[in-house]
Amino acid sequence: MEPPEHEEERTATPRWVLGLWLLLAGLAIAWLPMRSFNWDALAYLGCVEELRGAGAEELHASAYAALDAHAEPRVAESLRAKNEYRLACSSDPAVFADQLPFYRGRVLYLGAVAALVSLGMGPVAALFLVSWLGGVGLLVVIGLWVRRLARGAHTVGARRAVFAGVALLLVALGVAVDVPASGTPDALAAGLLVGGCYLLLEAGRPRTGLLLLGLALATRADAVVLVLPLVAWLGLRPKAAGGQIPRGALAVAAVGFLVVVLGCTVGRGAYGLWTVVHHTFVAYQAHPGETTPDLDLGRLWSLLMRANYWLRWEAVVFVLAGVWALVAGMRRGALLARGPGLAFVALVGAGGHFLMFPALWPRLMLAYWVLVAFAVARGHGEQAPSTEEQGAPSPKS
């Protein structure tokens, strides 16, 4: 007999889900012509040229030529000379080159852009296309996940939970609506993280799910604060997403993830975490590797306590939603079930990310917020896996 999850797939898709698909498709189309040219996009253009073998002067000239050709004049002027730091970067190739270690660890994103450029696409078009594709991938996963949950919602309470989760999803997409148009790896990383979780927890495809998580780390190594807790939680579950994932396989995956992280940071010559935090939140520096002071725990604590970076209404909403899903699951003794477990993992990931990089910007939090929304949608009425369920063979094993 097939597990209940596969029985869900044979039920009809609710009509409102079709409406959601239309909404997601409209959002993807709306993103396509949008381009938010910011300093990060300029730096990624420099990294792409660096990846293709350009020297400091060549990559500097190429990046700023692309800025002048594709950005609005007022935006180009702001990125060139808004302050002394930007003026130094625009006038001195060595200073601009010294900023690239902040960005060169996004290996998958930069590699995809460089590959498109080698095929004849312009660097700016390639940069924004890869970002857009990441956003589209996230929308596709959202649609698939909502459809699966809606088909399996056979009680009034379960349907209400799905509606609540969809409402949170729309809030997350609304707050972070410009992320896929920013020319950064954030949308791609979010799509890969949420896609990996969907395949692991819902679709019963652990190998592909783990692969997507590894690709997410190659896109943004800081996603390790979500990926490793997720792997640890999966190792505690007696049954995970349609089939038991051997703990040995999860351990091997965790080691592989750490290798990816080290390869994309240390191996790529990226700056250390304190240099990133100091440069972003304390003072922009022309030569960060040479001028960043030693780690100051007092200064770091003061950065963590700044209300203007953590007291955001959207962060409060999603933290409270995640805590609600987690507490509701704990009351049912179902912490290892998918809903409350996913809430726990998402909250741990978001908290770990904030401790590493003390800001709750939507572009950094998008994946965590989407996962909290699915935890809320998934968690209603879910019970801890039974003994019989724990021993059930997987049709994909």
C-alpha atoms as one frame of an Amber mdcrd trajectory, in Angstrom:
protein
   0.000   0.000   0.000   1.278   3.463  -0.886   1.956   5.963   1.893  -0.716
   8.634   2.503   1.507  11.240   0.850   1.077   9.504  -2.502  -2.653   9.225
  -2.004  -2.711  13.020  -1.671  -1.361  13.357  -5.197  -4.463  11.670  -6.661
  -6.893  14.205  -5.182  -8.027  17.192  -7.213  -6.179  20.486  -7.022  -8.366
  23.191  -5.406  -9.338  25.972  -7.778  -7.756  28.659  -5.612  -4.373  26.968
  -6.115  -4.745  27.516  -9.862  -5.330  31.182  -9.078  -2.156  31.199  -6.995
  -0.231  29.746  -9.950  -1.511  32.607 -12.122  -0.418  35.104  -9.486   3.054
  33.567  -9.305   3.333  33.552 -13.094   2.345  37.222 -13.192   4.993  38.013
 -10.589   7.660  36.214 -12.628   6.684  38.195 -15.724   6.724  41.450 -13.757
  10.253  40.686 -12.541  11.661  40.159 -16.032  12.150  43.813 -17.080  13.061
  44.974 -13.555  16.703  45.853 -12.863  17.876  47.334  -9.595  21.480  48.331
 -10.293  23.240  48.621  -6.926  26.839  48.527  -5.760  26.698  44.777  -5.168
  25.747  44.217  -8.819  28.721  46.350  -9.857  31.039  44.258  -7.684  29.630
  41.005  -9.100  30.371  42.282 -12.612  33.955  42.793 -11.483  34.050  39.265
 -10.047  32.805  37.808 -13.331  35.617  39.550 -15.209  38.071  38.368 -12.554
  36.802  34.808 -12.999  37.444  35.136 -16.727  41.081  36.119 -16.071  40.979
  39.923 -16.212  43.484  41.981 -14.243  42.594  44.800 -11.849  42.612  47.584
 -14.453  40.714  45.561 -17.037  37.977  44.371 -14.715  37.630  47.864 -13.245
  37.193  49.413 -16.675  34.744  46.713 -17.764  32.549  46.959 -14.648  32.252
  50.740 -14.720  31.696  50.775 -18.478  28.769  48.393 -17.942  27.493  50.687
 -15.177  27.543  53.731 -17.458  25.930  51.837 -20.327  23.074  50.165 -18.444
  22.277  52.161 -15.285  20.308  55.378 -15.122  22.641  58.411 -15.057  21.690
  59.348 -11.491  22.283  55.767 -10.331  25.629  55.594 -12.134  26.703  58.879
 -10.586  25.681  57.698  -7.117  27.623  54.448  -7.450  30.652  56.368  -8.681
  30.830  59.301  -6.303  28.183  59.248  -3.561  30.896  59.265  -0.880  34.659
  59.058  -0.514  34.590  55.266  -0.473  32.716  54.954  -3.771  34.864  57.681
  -5.313  37.997  55.749  -4.343  36.592  52.544  -5.858  35.628  54.248  -9.124
  38.907  56.104  -9.531  41.419  53.472  -8.398  41.361  49.950  -9.914  43.369
  48.575  -6.977  40.772  49.779  -4.462  37.931  48.292  -6.501  39.797  44.983
  -6.815  40.239  44.910  -3.038  36.450  44.885  -2.627  35.934  41.737  -4.682
  36.882  39.193  -1.963  33.602  40.152  -0.296  31.772  38.773  -3.333  33.890
  36.150  -5.079  32.710  33.295  -2.835  29.336  33.149  -4.663  30.797  30.552
  -6.983  27.666  29.092  -8.579  26.124  32.483  -9.299  29.323  33.915 -10.746
  30.021  30.738 -12.713  26.556  30.782 -14.260  26.927  34.441 -15.264  30.414
  33.837 -16.677  29.118  30.844 -18.650  26.377  32.963 -20.241  28.904  35.680
 -21.062  31.153  33.114 -22.748  28.156  32.132 -24.903  27.831  35.704 -26.141
  25.394  37.321 -23.680  26.255  40.719 -22.275  27.536  40.677 -18.663  24.741
  42.876 -17.309  22.013  40.886 -19.073  23.539  37.627 -17.788  23.804  38.956
 -14.238  20.135  39.870 -14.042  18.963  36.806 -15.982  20.519  34.395 -13.475
  18.986  36.372 -10.618  15.590  36.282 -12.336  15.842  32.544 -12.975  16.565
  32.020  -9.286  13.396  33.922  -8.427  11.367  31.912 -10.942  12.718  28.694
  -9.456  11.594  29.845  -6.016   8.101  30.588  -7.350   7.866  27.155  -8.988
   8.812  25.410  -5.744   6.289  27.518  -3.824   3.559  26.550  -6.274   4.400
  22.830  -6.122   4.599  22.814  -2.335   1.301  24.685  -1.903  -0.427  22.358
  -4.371   0.743  19.280  -2.470  -0.352  20.676   0.884  -3.704  21.856  -0.468
  -4.435  18.411  -1.912  -3.716  16.807   1.443  -5.772  19.251   3.519  -8.852
  17.127   4.250 -10.045  18.896   7.404 -11.210  22.434   8.078  -8.271  23.020
  10.433  -5.742  21.775   7.902  -7.204  23.992   5.190  -7.033  27.000   7.492
  -3.391  26.215   8.216  -2.624  26.077   4.494  -4.375  29.413   3.954  -2.377
  30.934   6.814   0.839  29.632   5.297  -0.055  31.029   1.867  -0.816  34.405
   3.446   2.645  34.396   5.032   4.180  33.404   1.693   2.550  36.378   0.006
   3.838  38.660   2.760   7.373  37.304   2.292   7.225  37.749  -1.482   5.758
  41.221  -1.099   8.430  42.386   1.331  11.260  40.914  -0.763   9.658  41.584
  -4.153  12.750  43.293  -5.587  15.223  40.526  -4.674  15.158  38.708  -8.064
  15.677  42.059  -9.811  18.755  43.066  -7.844  21.511  41.359  -9.810  22.702
  39.419  -6.741  22.768  35.698  -5.820  20.109  36.035  -3.113  17.121  34.873
  -5.193  19.067  31.912  -6.571  20.191  30.869  -3.086  16.631  31.140  -1.757
  15.243  29.059  -4.627  17.825  26.323  -4.097  17.343  26.231  -0.312  13.558
  26.043  -0.480  13.748  23.591  -3.386  16.085  21.314  -1.462  13.784  21.351
   1.565  10.761  20.567  -0.616  12.452  17.561  -2.205  13.627  16.265   1.171
  10.448  16.804   3.147   7.644  16.453   0.618   8.716  14.875  -2.668  10.727
  11.994  -1.207  13.813  12.723  -3.352  16.637  12.981  -0.813  19.570  12.753
  -3.227  18.347  15.593  -5.395  17.327  17.567  -2.320  20.788  17.264  -0.778
  22.335  18.224  -4.116  20.269  21.414  -4.238  21.352  22.272  -0.703  24.979
  21.851  -1.747  24.393  24.136  -4.734  22.787  26.670  -2.394  25.984  26.693
  -0.327  27.998  27.231  -3.507  25.758  30.250  -4.128  25.829  31.684  -0.608
  28.072  29.883   1.888  26.313  31.534   4.837  23.326  29.252   4.152  25.260
  26.654   6.150  23.474  27.964   9.262  20.265  26.480   7.822  21.628  23.463
   5.987  23.526  21.838   8.864  20.647  22.118  11.390  18.344  20.674   8.732
  20.647  17.696   8.196  20.942  17.162  11.958  17.157  17.239  12.361  16.705
  14.788   9.472  19.145  12.472  11.206  16.916  12.472  14.294  13.775  11.643
  12.341  12.864   7.955  12.057  11.331   8.692   8.685  12.013  11.631   6.376
   9.920  12.706   3.413   8.646   9.451   2.002  11.664   7.345   2.900  14.272
   6.928   5.589  17.535   8.712   4.801  20.451   6.717   6.238  22.311   8.634
   8.905  25.576   7.674   7.266  24.468   9.359   4.059  23.483  12.476   6.002
  26.887  12.508   7.728  28.662  12.249   4.379  26.466  15.044   3.042  27.292
  17.243   6.041  31.024  16.745   5.462  30.526  17.524   1.783  28.656  20.701
   2.683  31.520  21.859   4.896  33.974  21.198   2.069  31.833  23.313  -0.264
  31.712  26.147   2.279  35.465  26.109   2.828  36.118  25.876  -0.892  33.899
  28.878  -1.615  35.353  31.013   1.183  38.906  30.074   2.138  39.576  28.472
  -1.230  38.404  31.563  -3.089  40.318  33.989  -0.902  37.190  35.594   0.558
  37.477  37.923   3.516  36.841  36.577   7.004  33.530  37.066   8.754  34.696
  39.863  11.067  36.115  41.786   8.113  32.748  41.477   6.364  30.824  42.631
   9.446  33.206  45.503  10.230  33.249  46.726   6.642  29.447  46.561   6.340
  28.337  47.939   9.691  31.233  49.942  11.123  33.184  51.607   8.300  33.661
  51.075   4.578  37.372  50.699   3.859  39.393  51.049   0.688  41.676  48.154
   1.631  39.688  45.980   4.088  42.212  43.161   4.314  44.892  45.533   5.567
  42.937  47.952   7.724  40.275  45.907   9.548  41.113  45.824  13.290  41.174
  42.659  15.344  37.870  41.144  16.426  36.221  43.307  19.082  33.549  41.348
  20.967  32.221  44.498  22.596  31.738  46.159  19.226  30.153  43.004  17.836
  27.696  42.871  20.756  26.739  46.497  20.201  26.058  45.710  16.547  23.802
  42.803  17.525  21.835  45.035  19.877  21.041  47.786  17.347  17.266  48.048
  17.149  17.288  49.597  13.662  18.611  46.307  12.239  16.538  43.771  14.154
  13.305  45.563  15.060  11.522  45.075  11.722   7.808  44.310  11.580   8.230
  41.536   9.008  10.910  39.822  11.118   8.613  39.972  14.158   5.728  38.463
  12.157   7.741  35.506  10.920   9.462  34.829  14.230   6.100  34.753  15.999
   4.644  32.508  13.275   7.585  30.131  13.555   7.365  30.012  17.330   3.621
  29.319  17.093   4.191  26.396  14.711   6.967  25.055  16.928   5.020  25.314
  20.191   1.901  23.804  18.618   3.949  20.820  17.469   5.635  20.398  20.834
   2.252  20.313  22.559   1.288  17.387  20.346   4.612  15.675  20.967   5.401
  16.026  17.275   8.672  17.953  17.210  10.114  15.447  14.737   7.137  15.907
  12.399   7.669  18.054   9.348   5.760  21.196  10.322   7.225  21.977  13.753
  10.602  20.556  12.764  10.800  22.841   9.752   9.821  25.788  11.964  12.620
  24.902  14.380  15.200  24.603  11.605  14.122  27.876   9.966  14.257  29.775
  13.267  17.678  28.337  14.107  18.923  29.246  10.631  17.597  32.804  10.794
  19.001  33.272  14.293  22.381  31.892  13.286  22.463  34.133  10.237  21.718
  37.181  12.371  24.494  36.291  14.804  26.937  36.035  11.899  25.658  39.077
  10.032  23.586  41.334  12.323  20.892  42.490   9.906  17.446  41.193   8.989
  17.323  42.516   5.435  14.601  40.816   3.352  17.045  39.692   0.672  18.932
  37.680   3.297  15.881  36.390   5.171  13.661  35.396   2.221  14.403  31.651
   2.351  13.914  31.476   6.133  10.602  33.327   5.942   9.295  31.100   3.149
  10.188  27.989   5.158   8.428  29.375   8.231   5.325  29.893   6.074   5.414
  26.259   4.966   5.976  25.146   8.558   2.754  26.920   9.520   0.901  25.432
   6.535   2.276  21.945   7.207   2.027  21.758  10.968  -1.692  21.723  11.796
  -2.777  18.413  13.249   0.490  16.659  12.359   1.483  13.968  14.803   4.793
  12.364  15.654   5.648   9.419  13.353   4.153   6.214  14.646   6.055   2.967
  15.148   4.349   1.458  12.129   5.252   4.495  10.009   8.858   4.342  11.146
   9.286   0.838   9.783   7.385   1.341   6.537   9.511   0.788   3.455   9.863
   3.627   0.988   8.709   3.113  -2.587  11.807   5.053  -3.678  14.307   3.227
  -1.459
